[in-house]
Amino acid sequence: MAAKTLFDKIWEAHVVKPVEGGQDVLYIDRHLIHEVTSPQAFDGLRQRGIPVFRPAQTIATADHNVPTLHQHLPIVEPLSRFQVDKLTENCREFGIELYGLGHAWQGIVHVIGPELGITQPGMTIVCGDSHTSTHGAFGTIAFGIGTSQVEQVLATQCLLQKKPKRMRITVDGTLASGVTAKDIILHIIAQLSAAGATGYFVEYAGSAIRALSMEGRMTICNMSIEMGARGGLIAPDEVTFEYVRNREFAPKGSDWEKALQYWQTLHSDPDAVFDQEYYIQAEDIAPMVTYGTNPGMGIPVDGAIPQVSAEGGASFEKSLEYMGFAPGEKMLGKTVDYVFIGSCTNSRIEDLRLAAAYVKGKYKAPNVRAMVVPGSKQVEQQAKAEGLDRIFAEAGFEFREPGCSACLAMNEDKVPAGKYCVSTSNRNFEGRQGPGARTILAGPLMAAAAAIAGKIVDVRA
Amino acid sequence: MQKFTQLTSTIVPLPNEDVDTDQIIPARFLKATTRDGFGENLFRDWRFHPDGSPKQDFVLNNPTHGGAVLAAGRNFGCGSSREHAAWALYDYGFRVVVSSFFADIFRGNALNNGLLPLQVSPAFLHQIFTAVAQDPTTVLSVDLEQQIVRIGADGPQEQFDIDPFRKVCMLNGYDDIDYLLSMKEEIEDFEQAAQP
């Protein structure tokens, strides 16, 4: 039998039928939906007069639009309220379980899937959101889809997909103190560029990846899309199994034993061949920050902004002009106005613990507004149980309620034009955190340190 | 979905690289629950000042350029999976986006909406930008059946690639969903077989 990659094994187990022209009909195990990319899909079903094919495999939450204060009150912003209400109506009409506002399991779709045990190794998972790649941390094929495809999955539990190429990125060695999973992925994207993995599905491997918690692995897989990859995945191991065990929707009893047996086969065979391979030494990774307007524009915090390259010079210049930076400048010491700790990249309990441990007993700089937005109700409750909310409050940080929040600024949580925000989210695109907002991506530890210092600092110093 | 067979049109040049879907349609305009009207906010923050007045230096506000073809720098459509980006381009009147490289999800979304993501070589894209700069009335002719794209009436031409299945869908205006719905039985059989 030919050696297979982990990706091949999961993909092949889900092909209903190959179609002429290189596409496969791919079966989808779990479909996650939210308020922004689903309403037009439900309308499509209504127009055709067809039901949701497998409602029990579809899970909904409200996250993109929701306010992060006073969630017990009606949503003030009328368009957001309408969209969230529409999701509630659609879920009721089509028989889909909704963990909406007020539910103890509400939260960012890519935070709640894993924490409820909905996300399990070997699955195919899709959602109308590009950061669906997050779930790959469990050894799943998980990727973002458009609304037409949301409708297809609702109608048939399948998608027509062309199999992507396979890439493996191996990170071996030990991370230096102060360097986190976020720094690994920002380092990788800076090496490969924002388009470097387009057309590929990436497997992350190596001792530095193995050493990460599930939270860290989710941070890595989450940002696969930022280098163009449709998704990323990591072979499940004891860390994965321990995380999934006993969660709400995890298999129990003999089902668990059976599942575990299968999950233990989910790894790339030793002689499996990848279309592209990269090797990175963990010791070479420093705490990272971005200086431009795509996630590939990252440098070590103590580095300098590169000079304009001949190729793509105009786009590079436009980017720096937007950020108000110049080539050759150091990022260290740059003044910061906002700090946002949250998003599907870094809003899990481990991220909050890391930030809280740093800010404990300190107080934010007077020029900074700092916001912590937990990824889910469960994360929020856990943080409160551990007293993290008090630590943040005493440090002058706002501790808010769960949602996507300032990552994409669809709700009130916006960064004003021209202001700099150190953000633990995933995109530093122009206007992403509000029209004219300037985003500097970093990990939760670096973000916490920037809030205290009021400027970009090196957590290692 | 509307059919696409061939098109000859003037070209709107946007040489920027890594144009992300947040630029094509910013998140704050994703609150609609229908597919209509997104063209109004296409490239909103590049196209308009915060007070709503047009930014004169942006190409969509330049009366010299117009047409159903958008020519853009490499890695067009990166970022968010929002299909609203494809809807906005189509609603504005574009039928073809030509670039040297497309982000995956955008490419799929465009194809699902009758908007042709036409990938050409970097050299050919450069030729398009040069031709439009010299003469804004330059047209691009696209023949999907033959998979040929040509600059001007008898200018340089190039063969382009498209997935054969997607080509058939575009030429005939087929949606994936019709095909998938016709496979219900096979999907149910697969579910039965996959049961542990």
Boltz contact constraints between the chains, C-beta under 6 A:
constraints:
  - contact:
      token1: [A, 16]
      token2: [B, 186]
      max_distance: 6.0
  - contact:
      token1: [A, 16]
      token2: [B, 187]
      max_distance: 6.0
  - contact:
      token1: [A, 16]
      token2: [B, 190]
      max_distance: 6.0
  - contact:
      token1: [A, 17]
      token2: [B, 186]
      max_distance: 6.0
  - contact:
      token1: [A, 21]
      token2: [B, 164]
      max_distance: 6.0
  - contact:
      token1: [A, 21]
      token2: [B, 165]
      max_distance: 6.0
  - contact:
      token1: [A, 23]
      token2: [B, 165]
      max_distance: 6.0
  - contact:
      token1: [A, 27]
      token2: [B, 190]
      max_distance: 6.0
  - contact:
      token1: [A, 36]
      token2: [B, 30]
      max_distance: 6.0
  - contact:
      token1: [A, 39]
      token2: [B, 33]
      max_distance: 6.0
  - contact:
      token1: [A, 40]
      token2: [B, 35]
      max_distance: 6.0
  - contact:
      token1: [A, 79]
      token2: [B, 31]
      max_distance: 6.0
  - contact:
      token1: [A, 83]
      token2: [B, 31]
      max_distance: 6.0
  - contact:
      token1: [A, 86]
      token2: [B, 33]
      max_distance: 6.0
  - contact:
      token1: [A, 129]
      token2: [B, 81]
      max_distance: 6.0
  - contact:
      token1: [A, 130]
      token2: [B, 80]
      max_distance: 6.0
  - contact:
      token1: [A, 130]
      token2: [B, 81]
      max_distance: 6.0
  - contact:
      token1: [A, 144]
      token2: [B, 81]
      max_distance: 6.0
  - contact:
      token1: [A, 144]
      token2: [B, 105]
      max_distance: 6.0
  - contact:
      token1: [A, 146]
      token2: [B, 81]
      max_distance: 6.0
  - contact:
      token1: [A, 146]
      token2: [B, 83]
      max_distance: 6.0
  - contact:
      token1: [A, 146]
      token2: [B, 109]
      max_distance: 6.0
  - contact:
      token1: [A, 147]
      token2: [B, 83]
      max_distance: 6.0
  - contact:
      token1: [A, 148]
      token2: [B, 112]
      max_distance: 6.0
  - contact:
      token1: [A, 152]
      token2: [B, 176]
      max_distance: 6.0
  - contact:
      token1: [A, 152]
      token2: [B, 177]
      max_distance: 6.0
  - contact:
      token1: [A, 152]
      token2: [B, 180]
      max_distance: 6.0
  - contact:
      token1: [A, 155]
      token2: [B, 177]
      max_distance: 6.0
  - contact:
      token1: [A, 156]
      token2: [B, 180]
      max_distance: 6.0
  - contact:
      token1: [A, 158]
      token2: [B, 180]
      max_distance: 6.0
  - contact:
      token1: [A, 158]
      token2: [B, 187]
      max_distance: 6.0
  - contact:
      token1: [A, 160]
      token2: [B, 176]
      max_distance: 6.0
  - contact:
      token1: [A, 194]
      token2: [B, 18]
      max_distance: 6.0
  - contact:
      token1: [A, 194]
      token2: [B, 78]
      max_distance: 6.0
  - contact:
      token1: [A, 195]
      token2: [B, 75]
      max_distance: 6.0
  - contact:
      token1: [A, 198]
      token2: [B, 104]
      max_distance: 6.0
  - contact:
      token1: [A, 228]
      token2: [B, 103]
      max_distance: 6.0
  - contact:
      token1: [A, 230]
      token2: [B, 104]
      max_distance: 6.0
  - contact:
      token1: [A, 294]
      token2: [B, 18]
      max_distance: 6.0
  - contact:
      token1: [A, 312]
      token2: [B, 17]
      max_distance: 6.0
  - contact:
      token1: [A, 315]
      token2: [B, 16]
      max_distance: 6.0
  - contact:
      token1: [A, 315]
      token2: [B, 17]
      max_distance: 6.0
  - contact:
      token1: [A, 408]
      token2: [B, 27]
      max_distance: 6.0
  - contact:
      token1: [A, 410]
      token2: [B, 27]
      max_distance: 6.0
  - contact:
      token1: [A, 429]
      token2: [B, 20]
      max_distance: 6.0
  - contact:
      token1: [A, 429]
      token2: [B, 22]
      max_distance: 6.0
  - contact:
      token1: [A, 431]
      token2: [B, 26]
      max_distance: 6.0
  - contact:
      token1: [A, 431]
      token2: [B, 45]
      max_distance: 6.0
  - contact:
      token1: [A, 432]
      token2: [B, 22]
      max_distance: 6.0
  - contact:
      token1: [A, 435]
      token2: [B, 45]
      max_distance: 6.0
